[in-house]
Amino acid sequence: MLHSLKGKRGLIIGIANENSIAYGCAKLMQQAGAELVASCANEKAMKFVAPHTEALGIALHTCDVQNHDEMAALVDQAVAQLGGLDFVVHSVAWAPLADLHGKVLDSSAEGFAQAMTISCHSLAHLTRLCAPHMNKGGAIVTMSYLGSVQAVPHYGIMGPVKAALESLVRYLAVDVGTQNIRVH
């Protein structure tokens, strides 16, 4: 039995396709009664994601999390449509394939920086944008993986990036905890 989310308003960032964790979250949250706005990375992903979100009645937008203006526009659109936010799901991770599947010691500085920007810092920026719209408190959730605490073959730089993300969650929880916003 699902916990009721009736009357709750949420933003889900990072749906890649019908098999992505973000889509699974969106589907279950919508079934539990939440009103949702969702995003995918770009127009290419939109072709794969839109049929599934449309079937659930979820508004879908594109959002490149490296672009702060696009993130701000997405949050503004979600708030305008929903009237505020009660929760946010951040399900975003990316690294260049060579840096993801290669040895960490061989990773490029550029690839490492881009993986950190997309997979980690985007949560900090998203929290900054969403917190003012969570007037009654709320929750911000992100996704991690075992590779953050254990070396996993072929996970490359994403392991250290996910470890940074987990640390960021703790610091963000301190930053917005006084506003009754939980970060997980």
HUSUL-V842954 format. One record per backbone hydrogen bond with DSSP energy under -1.0 kcal/mol. CO is the residue of the C=O (numbers start at 1). NH is the residue of the N-H. If there is no record, write none. Layout:
BEGIN
<<CO:NH> <CO:NH>>
END
This chain:
BEGIN
<<5:8> <8:35> <9:86> <9:87> <10:37> <11:89> <12:39> <13:91> <17:20> <20:24> <21:25> <22:26> <23:27> <24:28> <25:29> <26:30> <27:31> <28:32> <29:34> <30:33> <32:5> <35:10> <37:12> <38:61> <39:14> <39:15> <40:63> <42:46> <43:47> <45:48> <45:49> <46:50> <49:52> <49:53> <50:54> <51:55> <53:58> <54:57> <59:38> <61:40> <64:67> <67:71> <68:72> <69:73> <70:74> <71:75> <72:76> <73:77> <74:78> <75:79> <76:80> <77:81> <78:82> <79:83> <86:139> <87:11> <88:141> <89:13> <96:100> <97:101> <98:102> <99:157> <103:106> <104:107> <108:112> <109:113> <110:114> <111:115> <112:116> <113:117> <114:118> <115:119> <116:120> <116:121> <117:122> <120:123> <121:125> <122:126> <123:127> <124:128> <125:129> <126:130> <127:131> <130:133> <131:134> <133:85> <134:137> <138:182> <139:88> <140:184> <141:90> <145:148> <146:149> <146:150> <152:155> <155:158> <156:159> <157:161> <158:162> <159:163> <160:164> <161:165> <162:166> <163:167> <164:168> <165:169> <166:170> <167:171> <168:172> <169:173> <170:174> <171:175> <172:176> <173:177> <176:179> <176:181> <177:180> <180:138> <182:140>>
END
